[in-house]
Amino acid sequence: MDGPEGNVGQPGPADRSHRSSVSSVGARAADVLVYLADDTMLPLAVENLPSLTAHELHRAVREVLQLPDIAQDAFALWLVSPLLEVQLKPKHQPYKLGRQWQELLLRFTDAPDDDVAVDEPSLQFRRNVFFPKQRELQIHDKEVLRLLYEEAKGNVLAARYPCDVEDCEALGALVCRVQLGPYQPGQPTACALREKLDSFLPAHLCRRGHGLFAALRGRGAKAGPGEQGLLNAYRRVKETAGSNSKPEASLSPHYRAYLFKCHELPFYGCAFFHGEIDKPAQGFLHRSGRKPVSVAVSLEGVHVIDSREKHVLLGLRFQELSWDHTSPEEEESVLWLEFDGDNEGTPVNKLLKIYSKQAELMSSLIEYCIELSQAAEPAAPQESAASPASAPGSSPPPAQRPQLRRQGSVVCSRIQHLSTIDYVEEDVSRYEKLETTSVWY
């Protein structure tokens, strides 16, 4: 329920220990703990907590952090636990939703009763799912950029945003620049990177050998493949004029460079949901089963990501799909995605069945994102004038950024790995939904 939408059991910044955001509750005042993207805690003393709205609490956070007006649109308040994530509407009352948390878990997750009984959400200040990437490129405030950077970095390191190795190294190099300062030739950088490698690269790129051979690998050993690629990318990070004299003041361009690089990922800023899809039948006995997936929904489209392999199985823009959901009253809760494809050279309509108790939430979010996108279309040419040209380490962006075309890229669709229902029907229009049922929007 990431943003009225959900993410069940997903790794990443949402995976925190059970903690409450209300340290004391009284008739008049309470101390509310709001967590930022870097996991720092912001205590707030508020009046009349039970009736306090997310809008009022959001304003209090912005005032304490002294954030500019753009932060009102760029960020939202979320209720987050290891089992479920909810982006709050301005009118939502966080305290009341927290009291209803177990009901939400039972409705939108498959978590065991024992886990539901002890799960407790924290209140987090995170990126707004409905904040367009074009507007993000217009931000220059250092603290807003830092918060966005910290959240994006957490999603990359947790492999919530699957990235190719080259992109992981480029992003990791910018993290090196932020944390270690400008690259200095002659320093023992490889050793420094090795000690903090999991701070710069996702865990699957930091795996090292164990046993005697690993133990014999001394301080003077050559860098491994991940370390060497990261080190090479670190060398290539460009500096702005005067950055060596004032390293702290020079971080904003690197925050922007990191975010601009993340914008190439089609699922950046998405809301994530948990689900399962059917595996293609394999073997002589045609054995099958189900595969866990993450469903990422944004203002631009829908991506289905293999939760274990960390690569995209299906990516569709809204104009390329039709969708619907099956309510639990009828049968198992399912989100249906229909798109154009081919079967042995014959054009067909393909139906993908995603099993999830959050199908209703995903369907509502898709519908709302389409409405927002259609409403923003006339303003798109003006917004595209934003230029991240000040981002170091990257060339000036083209008028329209091309999609990644790297062969075997983790962001490319793998339709051959899907089990779909294929049929032929003429004159099928996309960009539509058969029914409308909105709970959160």
C-alpha positions as CSV (number, residue, x, y, z in Angstrom):
1,M,0.0,0.0,0.0
2,D,2.7,2.4,-1.0
3,G,0.9,5.6,-1.1
4,P,-2.4,4.2,-0.7
5,E,-0.6,1.4,-2.2
6,G,1.3,-1.3,-0.5
7,N,4.5,-3.2,-0.3
8,V,4.5,-6.4,1.6
9,G,7.7,-7.9,2.8
10,Q,9.9,-5.9,0.4
11,P,13.5,-5.4,1.2
12,G,14.8,-1.9,1.5
13,P,14.3,1.2,3.6
14,A,10.9,-0.1,4.7
15,D,12.5,-3.0,6.4
16,R,13.0,-1.5,9.9
17,S,12.6,-2.9,13.3
18,H,9.2,-2.6,14.9
19,R,9.0,0.8,16.4
20,S,6.3,3.2,17.3
21,S,6.1,6.8,16.1
22,V,4.2,7.9,19.2
23,S,6.3,7.8,22.4
24,S,3.6,9.0,24.7
25,V,-0.1,9.7,24.4
26,G,-2.0,12.0,26.6
27,A,-5.3,13.9,26.6
28,R,-3.6,17.0,25.3
29,A,-0.1,16.5,24.0
30,A,2.1,13.7,22.6
31,D,5.6,13.3,21.3
32,V,5.5,12.1,17.7
33,L,8.6,10.6,16.1
34,V,9.0,11.1,12.4
35,Y,11.8,9.2,10.6
36,L,13.7,10.8,7.7
37,A,15.2,9.0,4.7
38,D,18.6,8.7,6.3
39,D,16.9,7.0,9.4
40,T,17.4,10.0,11.6
41,M,14.6,10.7,14.0
42,L,12.7,14.0,14.3
43,P,10.7,14.3,17.6
44,L,7.6,16.6,17.4
45,A,5.5,17.7,20.3
46,V,1.9,18.1,19.0
47,E,-1.5,18.9,20.5
48,N,-4.6,16.8,20.0
49,L,-2.9,13.9,18.3
50,P,-6.0,11.8,17.7
51,S,-7.5,14.4,15.4
52,L,-4.2,15.7,13.8
53,T,-4.2,15.4,10.0
54,A,-1.3,14.4,7.9
55,H,-1.4,17.8,6.3
56,E,-0.9,19.5,9.7
57,L,1.9,17.1,10.7
58,H,3.6,17.5,7.3
59,R,3.6,21.3,7.8
60,A,5.2,20.8,11.3
61,V,8.0,18.7,9.8
62,R,8.7,21.3,7.1
63,E,8.9,24.1,9.6
64,V,11.3,22.2,11.9
65,L,13.5,21.3,9.0
66,Q,13.1,24.7,7.4
67,L,12.3,23.3,4.0
68,P,11.2,25.5,1.1
69,D,7.7,25.4,-0.4
70,I,8.6,22.8,-3.0
71,A,8.9,20.2,-0.1
72,Q,5.1,20.3,0.3
73,D,4.7,18.6,-3.0
74,A,7.9,16.6,-3.1
75,F,7.4,14.7,0.1
76,A,4.6,12.9,1.9
77,L,4.0,11.2,5.2
78,W,4.0,7.4,5.2
79,L,3.0,4.8,7.7
80,V,5.6,2.0,7.2
81,S,6.3,-1.4,8.7
82,P,8.1,-4.5,7.5
83,L,4.6,-5.8,6.4
84,L,2.9,-2.8,4.8
85,E,3.5,0.8,3.5
86,V,0.9,3.5,3.2
87,Q,1.4,7.0,1.8
88,L,-1.1,9.2,3.6
89,K,-3.4,11.7,2.0
90,P,-3.4,15.2,3.5
91,K,-6.8,14.5,5.1
92,H,-5.7,11.2,6.7
93,Q,-5.3,11.1,10.5
94,P,-2.1,9.1,11.2
95,Y,-3.0,8.3,14.8
96,K,-6.3,6.7,13.8
97,L,-4.8,4.8,10.9
98,G,-2.1,3.5,13.3
99,R,-4.9,2.2,15.6
100,Q,-6.4,0.4,12.6
101,W,-3.1,-1.0,11.5
102,Q,-4.0,-4.7,12.2
103,E,-7.2,-4.4,10.2
104,L,-5.2,-3.0,7.3
105,L,-2.7,-5.9,7.5
106,L,-5.5,-8.5,7.5
107,R,-7.1,-6.9,4.5
108,F,-4.1,-6.2,2.4
109,T,-1.4,-8.7,3.3
110,D,-1.0,-12.5,3.7
111,A,1.1,-12.1,6.9
112,P,0.7,-14.7,9.6
113,D,-1.5,-13.8,12.6
114,D,1.5,-13.8,14.9
115,D,3.3,-11.3,12.7
116,V,0.2,-9.1,12.4
117,A,-0.2,-9.1,16.2
118,V,3.2,-7.6,16.9
119,D,3.6,-5.4,13.8
120,E,3.7,-1.6,14.4
121,P,4.2,1.2,11.9
122,S,6.5,4.1,12.0
123,L,5.8,7.5,10.6
124,Q,8.2,8.4,7.8
125,F,8.8,11.6,5.7
126,R,9.5,10.2,2.2
127,R,9.2,11.1,-1.5
128,N,5.7,11.7,-2.8
129,V,4.7,9.0,-5.4
130,F,2.8,11.7,-7.3
131,F,5.7,14.2,-7.6
132,P,6.8,14.3,-11.2
133,K,10.4,13.7,-12.1
134,Q,10.5,16.9,-14.2
135,R,9.8,19.0,-11.2
136,E,12.4,17.2,-9.2
137,L,15.0,18.4,-11.7
138,Q,14.1,22.0,-10.8
139,I,15.0,21.7,-7.1
140,H,18.1,23.4,-5.9
141,D,17.6,23.5,-2.1
142,K,20.4,21.4,-0.6
143,E,18.4,19.8,2.2
144,V,15.6,18.7,-0.1
145,L,18.1,17.3,-2.6
146,R,19.9,15.5,0.3
147,L,16.6,13.8,1.5
148,L,15.7,12.7,-2.0
149,Y,19.3,11.4,-2.5
150,E,19.3,9.4,0.7
151,E,16.0,7.8,-0.2
152,A,17.1,6.9,-3.7
153,K,20.4,5.6,-2.4
154,G,18.6,3.3,0.1
155,N,16.4,1.9,-2.7
156,V,19.5,1.2,-4.9
157,L,21.5,-0.4,-2.1
158,A,18.6,-2.6,-1.1
159,A,18.1,-3.6,-4.8
160,R,14.6,-2.3,-4.7
161,Y,15.6,-0.4,-7.8
162,P,17.3,-3.1,-9.9
163,C,20.3,-1.6,-11.7
164,D,22.9,-2.9,-14.2
165,V,26.4,-3.3,-12.8
166,E,27.6,-0.2,-14.8
167,D,24.8,1.9,-13.3
168,C,25.5,0.6,-9.8
169,E,29.1,1.6,-10.2
170,A,28.3,5.0,-11.5
171,L,25.8,5.6,-8.6
172,G,28.2,4.1,-6.1
173,A,30.9,6.5,-7.3
174,L,28.7,9.5,-6.5
175,V,28.1,8.0,-3.0
176,C,31.9,7.7,-2.7
177,R,32.3,11.4,-3.6
178,V,29.6,12.4,-1.1
179,Q,31.1,10.3,1.8
180,L,34.8,10.3,1.0
181,G,35.3,13.6,-0.8
182,P,37.0,14.2,-4.1
183,Y,39.1,11.4,-5.5
184,Q,42.8,11.9,-4.7
185,P,45.3,9.9,-6.7
186,G,47.9,8.1,-4.6
187,Q,45.6,7.5,-1.6
188,P,44.8,3.9,-0.6
189,T,41.3,4.3,-2.0
190,A,40.8,0.6,-2.9
191,C,41.3,-0.3,0.7
192,A,38.8,2.3,1.9
193,L,36.3,1.2,-0.6
194,R,36.7,-2.5,0.4
195,E,36.0,-1.7,4.0
196,K,32.7,0.1,3.2
197,L,31.8,-1.6,0.0
198,D,28.2,-2.3,1.1
199,S,27.7,1.4,1.6
200,F,28.4,2.0,-2.1
201,L,27.1,-1.1,-3.9
202,P,24.1,-3.4,-3.5
203,A,24.8,-6.6,-1.5
204,H,24.8,-8.9,-4.5
205,L,27.8,-7.0,-5.9
206,C,29.7,-7.1,-2.6
207,R,29.8,-10.9,-2.1
208,R,33.2,-12.1,-1.2
209,G,34.7,-15.5,-0.8
210,H,35.1,-17.2,2.5
211,G,37.6,-19.5,4.1
212,L,41.4,-19.6,3.9
213,F,41.7,-17.8,0.5
214,A,39.6,-14.9,1.6
215,A,41.6,-14.7,4.9
216,L,44.9,-14.6,3.0
217,R,43.7,-11.6,1.0
218,G,45.7,-8.9,2.7
219,R,45.6,-5.2,2.7
220,G,47.7,-4.9,-0.4
221,A,45.6,-7.3,-2.5
222,K,44.2,-6.1,-5.8
223,A,40.6,-4.8,-5.8
224,G,37.9,-7.3,-6.8
225,P,35.7,-6.8,-9.8
226,G,33.1,-4.7,-8.0
227,E,35.7,-2.7,-6.2
228,Q,37.7,-2.0,-9.4
229,G,34.7,-0.9,-11.3
230,L,33.6,1.3,-8.5
231,L,37.1,2.8,-8.2
232,N,37.3,3.5,-11.9
233,A,33.9,5.3,-11.8
234,Y,35.0,7.2,-8.7
235,R,38.0,8.5,-10.7
236,R,35.7,9.8,-13.4
237,V,33.4,11.8,-11.1
238,K,33.8,15.4,-12.2
239,E,34.1,18.3,-9.8
240,T,32.6,21.8,-10.0
241,A,34.7,24.9,-9.8
242,G,35.9,25.6,-6.3
243,S,34.6,22.3,-4.9
244,N,38.0,21.3,-3.5
245,S,38.1,24.4,-1.3
246,K,34.6,24.0,0.1
247,P,33.7,20.3,0.0
248,E,30.5,20.5,2.0
249,A,29.1,23.3,-0.2
250,S,29.8,21.2,-3.3
251,L,27.6,18.3,-2.4
252,S,24.4,19.6,-4.0
253,P,25.5,19.0,-7.6
254,H,26.4,15.4,-6.7
255,Y,23.0,14.9,-5.1
256,R,21.4,16.1,-8.3
257,A,23.7,14.0,-10.4
258,Y,22.7,10.9,-8.4
259,L,19.0,11.7,-8.8
260,F,19.4,12.4,-12.5
261,K,21.0,9.0,-13.0
262,C,18.2,7.4,-11.1
263,H,15.7,9.0,-13.4
264,E,16.9,6.7,-16.1
265,L,15.5,3.8,-14.1
266,P,11.8,3.4,-15.2
267,F,10.7,2.5,-11.7
268,Y,12.3,5.5,-9.9
269,G,9.8,7.0,-7.5
270,C,7.3,4.2,-7.9
271,A,5.0,2.7,-5.3
272,F,5.8,-0.9,-4.7
273,F,3.4,-3.8,-4.1
274,H,3.9,-7.4,-3.4
275,G,2.3,-10.1,-5.5
276,E,2.9,-13.5,-7.3
277,I,2.6,-14.6,-10.9
278,D,2.3,-18.1,-12.4
279,K,5.6,-19.7,-13.6
280,P,5.6,-21.0,-17.1
281,A,5.1,-24.8,-17.2
282,Q,8.4,-26.6,-17.4
283,G,9.6,-30.2,-17.9
284,F,7.9,-33.3,-19.1
285,L,5.3,-33.1,-16.3
286,H,4.6,-29.4,-17.1
287,R,5.2,-28.5,-13.4
288,S,4.6,-24.9,-12.5
289,G,4.1,-22.8,-9.5
290,R,4.2,-19.2,-8.5
291,K,7.0,-16.6,-8.5
292,P,7.1,-13.7,-6.1
293,V,7.2,-10.3,-7.8
294,S,7.1,-6.6,-7.0
295,V,4.7,-4.4,-8.9
296,A,6.0,-0.9,-9.3
297,V,3.4,1.8,-10.3
298,S,4.3,5.4,-11.1
299,L,2.9,8.3,-13.1
300,E,4.4,6.8,-16.2
301,G,3.4,3.1,-16.1
302,V,3.7,-0.3,-14.5
303,H,6.7,-2.6,-14.0
304,V,6.6,-6.2,-12.8
305,I,9.9,-7.1,-11.1
306,D,11.2,-10.5,-10.2
307,S,11.7,-10.3,-6.4
308,R,14.5,-12.9,-6.3
309,E,16.4,-12.3,-9.6
310,K,16.1,-8.5,-9.3
311,H,15.3,-7.8,-12.9
312,V,12.2,-6.5,-14.8
313,L,9.8,-9.1,-16.2
314,L,7.4,-6.7,-17.8
315,G,7.4,-2.9,-18.3
316,L,4.4,-1.1,-19.8
317,R,3.5,2.5,-20.2
318,F,-0.2,3.3,-19.5
319,Q,-1.0,3.7,-23.2
320,E,0.3,0.2,-23.7
321,L,-2.0,-1.6,-21.3
322,S,-5.6,-2.3,-20.1
323,W,-6.2,-3.5,-16.6
324,D,-8.8,-4.7,-14.1
325,H,-8.9,-6.4,-10.8
326,T,-10.9,-9.3,-9.3
327,S,-12.4,-8.6,-5.9
328,P,-11.8,-11.2,-3.1
329,E,-15.6,-11.7,-2.9
330,E,-15.6,-13.2,-6.3
331,E,-12.4,-15.3,-6.1
332,E,-8.7,-14.9,-5.2
333,S,-7.7,-11.2,-5.4
334,V,-6.0,-10.6,-8.8
335,L,-4.7,-7.7,-10.9
336,W,-5.1,-8.3,-14.6
337,L,-2.7,-6.6,-17.1
338,E,-3.6,-6.9,-20.8
339,F,-1.1,-5.8,-23.5
340,D,-0.1,-6.5,-27.1
341,G,2.3,-9.3,-27.9
342,D,2.8,-12.2,-30.3
343,N,2.7,-15.9,-30.2
344,E,4.9,-17.6,-32.7
345,G,4.7,-14.6,-35.0
346,T,0.9,-14.1,-34.6
347,P,-0.2,-10.9,-33.0
348,V,-2.2,-11.6,-29.9
349,N,-3.5,-10.0,-26.8
350,K,-1.7,-11.1,-23.6
351,L,-3.2,-11.3,-20.2
352,L,-0.9,-11.4,-17.1
353,K,-2.5,-12.5,-13.9
354,I,-0.9,-11.1,-10.7
355,Y,-2.1,-12.6,-7.5
356,S,-2.2,-10.1,-4.6
357,K,-4.4,-9.0,-1.8
358,Q,-3.3,-5.5,-2.9
359,A,-4.9,-5.8,-6.3
360,E,-7.6,-3.3,-5.5
361,L,-5.0,-0.8,-4.3
362,M,-2.9,-1.3,-7.5
363,S,-5.9,-0.8,-9.7
364,S,-6.9,2.4,-7.9
365,L,-3.4,3.8,-8.1
366,I,-3.1,3.0,-11.8
367,E,-6.4,4.8,-12.5
368,Y,-5.4,7.8,-10.4
369,C,-1.9,8.0,-12.0
370,I,-3.5,8.0,-15.5
371,E,-5.8,10.8,-14.4
372,L,-2.9,12.9,-13.1
373,S,-0.9,12.2,-16.3
374,Q,-3.7,13.2,-18.6
375,A,-4.3,16.4,-16.6
376,A,-0.6,17.3,-16.8
377,E,-0.1,16.7,-20.5
378,P,-0.7,20.3,-21.7
379,A,2.0,21.5,-19.2
380,A,4.5,18.9,-20.2
381,P,6.4,20.9,-22.9
382,Q,6.9,23.8,-20.4
383,E,8.2,21.5,-17.6
384,S,10.6,19.8,-19.9
385,A,12.6,23.0,-20.0
386,A,14.2,22.1,-16.7
387,S,17.8,21.2,-17.2
388,P,20.1,19.3,-14.8
389,A,23.1,20.6,-16.7
390,S,24.9,21.5,-13.4
391,A,25.0,17.8,-12.5
392,P,28.7,16.8,-12.4
393,G,29.9,13.6,-14.1
394,S,27.2,13.7,-16.7
395,S,26.9,15.3,-20.1
396,P,24.1,17.8,-20.8
397,P,20.9,15.8,-21.2
398,P,19.2,15.4,-24.6
399,A,15.8,17.0,-25.3
400,Q,14.2,13.6,-24.6
401,R,16.2,11.1,-22.6
402,P,16.4,7.7,-24.4
403,Q,15.4,4.5,-22.8
404,L,18.1,2.1,-21.7
405,R,18.9,-0.2,-24.6
406,R,21.8,-2.2,-23.0
407,Q,21.6,-5.8,-24.2
408,G,20.4,-8.0,-21.3
409,S,19.7,-5.0,-19.1
410,V,17.8,-5.7,-15.9
411,V,15.3,-3.0,-16.8
412,C,14.3,-4.7,-20.1
413,S,11.2,-6.8,-20.2
414,R,11.5,-10.6,-20.2
415,I,8.1,-11.6,-21.6
416,Q,9.4,-15.0,-22.4
417,H,9.6,-15.6,-18.6
418,L,5.9,-14.9,-18.1
419,S,3.0,-17.3,-18.2
420,T,0.2,-15.4,-20.0
421,I,-3.2,-16.1,-21.4
422,D,-3.1,-15.3,-25.1
423,Y,-6.1,-14.6,-27.3
424,V,-7.0,-12.7,-30.5
425,E,-9.4,-9.8,-30.5
426,E,-9.6,-7.0,-33.0
427,D,-9.7,-3.3,-32.2
428,V,-8.7,-3.5,-28.5
429,S,-8.1,-0.1,-27.1
430,R,-5.6,0.4,-24.3
431,Y,-5.4,3.1,-21.6
432,E,-8.7,2.0,-20.1
433,K,-10.2,0.1,-17.2
434,L,-13.4,-1.9,-17.2
435,E,-14.6,-1.0,-13.7
436,T,-13.8,1.7,-11.2
437,T,-13.4,1.0,-7.5
438,S,-11.3,3.5,-5.5
439,V,-10.8,3.2,-1.8
440,W,-7.8,5.5,-1.2
441,Y,-8.0,8.0,-4.1
